[in-house]
Amino acid sequence: MARGQIVLKDMANKIIITQTKSAIGSSKRLVRTMEALGIRRMHQRVEHVEHKDSPQLRGMIDKVRHLVTVTEA
């Protein structure tokens, strides 16, 4: 397993994403990815129920893994 890789069970139905670090100074691409995930401010929790857990969602989370924590619910 690669360092920093997010390990979740096989395609959970509900994912909770919490921003733990600031996106200030990050590239616009990362800031836009955070916005697309629905995260707007620090320590905000976002539950992705309406989005089925998909490879696209996992890819977005992987891009900002150093700024967020991810848990299953």
Number of C-alpha atoms within 10 A of each C-alpha: 6 5 5 9 10 14 9 12 7 7 13 13 15 16 20 14 22 19 22 16 13 14 19 8 8 9 9 11 10 16 18 12 15 21 12 12 17 15 19 15 15 14 15 14 18 16 18 18 12 8 11 14 16 11 10 10 15 14 11 15 20 15 14 17 18 15 17 22 17 18 14 14 11
